[in-house]
């Protein structure tokens, strides 16, 4: 599966953020790198159908997406298992193992508001990786993670994203040097 973007334009208040962007996203990780405010999140939101482009076309994005947003978007009063149930309908059988690989426990009954920011971020990523999806949109998925946690997360993204387009917006390309790179804006 490929996602084709042709001549994509998006402005906010008359200020262009994306101007005539053309790209093809193939299975595997594609890094989207750019300074803040130059369109990484906007591109992902357009692909997810959360916003409409001013001009241009997107083909192939009408698939099942799973996403990690810049905010964790967790139910803070709920446990990890309850968060997964809410988003996925049921907790997949592989959830315990995947969470363990991320240094989390499915059996932890504490509300996620009692967790550290890094733990919440890993749960948000786990939720996206466990969702049935044809493509992944990951907006700064490593925010707040130490080097070891980031490496474990990247390993799981590569594993669970195999055969799918994975669009990963990031400021830090550590460990992603082999991935195709789309640079937006001035850098």
C-alpha positions as CSV (number, residue, x, y, z in Angstrom):
1,X,0.0,0.0,0.0
2,X,1.2,3.5,-0.9
3,X,-0.1,6.9,0.0
4,X,0.3,9.6,-2.7
5,X,0.3,13.3,-2.0
6,X,0.2,15.7,-5.0
7,X,0.4,19.5,-4.8
8,X,-0.8,19.6,-1.2
9,X,-1.3,23.1,0.1
10,X,-2.6,24.3,3.5
11,X,-2.6,27.7,5.1
12,X,-3.8,29.1,8.4
13,X,-5.0,32.7,8.5
14,X,-3.4,33.4,5.2
15,X,0.0,32.0,6.3
16,X,1.1,29.0,4.1
17,X,2.2,26.0,6.1
18,X,2.4,23.4,3.3
19,X,3.0,24.6,-0.3
20,X,2.6,22.2,-3.2
21,X,3.9,19.2,-1.3
22,X,4.2,16.1,-3.5
23,X,5.4,12.8,-2.0
24,X,4.8,9.0,-2.0
25,X,4.8,7.2,1.3
26,X,5.6,3.5,0.9
27,X,5.5,0.7,3.5
28,X,8.1,1.3,6.2
29,X,9.1,4.3,8.2
30,X,9.3,7.7,6.6
31,X,10.6,10.4,8.8
32,X,9.1,13.8,8.5
33,X,11.6,16.3,9.9
34,X,11.1,20.1,10.1
35,X,11.4,23.0,12.5
36,X,8.4,23.6,14.7
37,X,5.5,25.3,12.9
38,X,6.5,24.1,9.4
39,X,3.8,21.5,8.7
40,X,4.7,18.1,10.3
41,X,1.5,17.9,12.4
42,X,-0.5,19.6,9.7
43,X,0.5,16.9,7.1
44,X,-0.4,14.1,9.5
45,X,-3.8,15.7,10.3
46,X,-4.5,16.1,6.6
47,X,-3.6,12.4,6.0
48,X,-5.8,11.3,8.9
49,X,-8.7,13.3,7.5
50,X,-8.9,15.6,10.5
51,X,-8.3,18.7,8.3
52,X,-9.0,19.6,4.7
53,X,-6.3,20.7,2.3
54,X,-6.7,24.1,0.6
55,X,-5.5,22.4,-2.7
56,X,-3.9,19.2,-3.9
57,X,-4.9,15.5,-3.7
58,X,-4.3,12.6,-1.3
59,X,-4.7,9.1,-2.6
60,X,-4.5,6.0,-0.5
61,X,-5.1,7.6,2.8
62,X,-8.7,6.3,3.1
63,X,-7.4,3.3,5.0
64,X,-7.5,2.3,8.7
65,X,-5.1,4.6,10.5
66,X,-3.7,4.4,14.0
67,X,-2.1,7.5,15.5
68,X,0.0,8.9,18.2
69,X,-0.7,12.6,18.6
70,X,1.6,15.2,20.2
71,X,-0.6,14.9,23.3
72,X,-1.0,11.4,24.8
73,X,-4.9,11.6,24.7
74,X,-5.3,9.1,27.5
75,X,-8.2,8.8,29.9
76,X,-6.2,10.0,32.9
77,X,-8.5,8.5,35.6
78,X,-8.4,5.0,34.0
79,X,-5.8,2.2,34.2
80,X,-3.7,1.1,31.2
81,X,-6.1,-1.8,30.5
82,X,-9.1,0.4,30.7
83,X,-7.5,2.9,28.3
84,X,-6.8,0.1,25.8
85,X,-10.3,-1.3,26.2
86,X,-11.8,2.2,25.6
87,X,-9.8,2.7,22.4
88,X,-9.7,-0.8,21.0
89,X,-13.0,-2.4,22.3
90,X,-11.1,-5.1,24.0
91,X,-7.6,-5.7,25.2
92,X,-5.7,-7.7,22.5
93,X,-4.0,-10.9,23.7
94,X,-0.6,-9.6,22.8
95,X,-1.1,-6.4,24.9
96,X,0.6,-7.7,28.0
97,X,3.7,-8.8,26.1
98,X,3.9,-5.5,24.1
99,X,3.5,-3.4,27.2
100,X,6.1,-5.5,29.0
101,X,8.5,-4.8,26.2
102,X,7.9,-1.1,26.8
103,X,8.5,-1.4,30.5
104,X,4.8,-1.2,31.4
105,X,2.5,-3.6,33.1
106,X,-1.0,-4.4,31.9
107,X,-2.0,-5.4,35.4
108,X,-1.1,-2.0,36.8
109,X,-4.4,-0.7,38.2
110,X,-3.2,2.8,39.0
111,X,-4.9,5.5,37.0
112,X,-2.5,6.7,34.3
113,X,-2.5,10.2,35.8
114,X,-0.2,8.7,38.5
115,X,2.3,7.6,35.9
116,X,5.3,9.5,34.7
117,X,5.1,11.4,31.4
118,X,7.3,8.8,29.7
119,X,5.1,5.9,30.9
120,X,2.0,7.7,29.5
121,X,3.8,8.3,26.2
122,X,4.7,4.6,25.9
123,X,1.1,3.6,26.6
124,X,-0.1,6.0,23.9
125,X,2.3,4.4,21.5
126,X,1.2,0.9,22.6
127,X,-2.4,1.8,22.0
128,X,-1.6,2.8,18.4
129,X,0.6,-0.3,17.8
130,X,-2.1,-2.6,19.1
131,X,-4.9,-1.1,16.9
132,X,-5.9,-2.8,13.7
133,X,-4.5,-0.4,11.1
134,X,-3.2,-0.2,7.6
135,X,-1.0,2.8,8.3
136,X,0.5,4.6,11.3
137,X,0.8,8.4,11.9
138,X,3.2,9.1,14.7
139,X,3.6,12.7,15.8
140,X,6.7,13.1,18.0
141,X,6.2,9.6,19.6
142,X,9.5,9.7,21.5
143,X,8.7,12.9,23.5
144,X,9.8,12.5,27.1
145,X,11.5,9.2,26.6
146,X,15.1,8.3,27.7
147,X,17.4,6.7,25.2
148,X,16.7,3.1,26.2
149,X,12.9,3.6,26.1
150,X,13.2,5.4,22.7
151,X,15.2,2.4,21.4
152,X,12.6,-0.1,22.6
153,X,9.8,2.0,21.1
154,X,11.5,2.3,17.8
155,X,12.1,-1.5,17.7
156,X,8.4,-2.1,18.2
157,X,7.4,0.6,15.6
158,X,9.6,-1.2,13.1
159,X,8.2,-4.6,14.0
160,X,4.5,-3.6,14.2
161,X,4.7,-1.2,11.2
162,X,6.2,-3.8,8.9
163,X,4.4,-3.7,5.5
164,X,2.6,-0.5,6.4
165,X,3.3,3.2,5.7
166,X,4.5,4.6,8.9
167,X,4.8,8.4,9.0
168,X,6.9,9.5,11.9
169,X,7.2,13.2,12.6
170,X,10.3,13.9,14.7
171,X,13.0,16.5,15.6
172,X,15.5,13.7,16.5
173,X,16.6,11.2,13.8
174,X,18.6,9.1,16.1
175,X,18.2,5.4,15.1
176,X,16.3,6.5,12.0
177,X,19.2,7.3,9.7
178,X,18.3,4.5,7.3
179,X,14.6,5.7,6.9
180,X,13.5,7.8,4.0
181,X,13.4,11.5,5.0
182,X,10.9,14.2,4.1
183,X,12.0,17.6,5.1
184,X,9.4,20.3,5.3
185,X,9.9,24.1,5.6
186,X,13.3,25.7,6.0
187,X,16.0,23.6,7.8
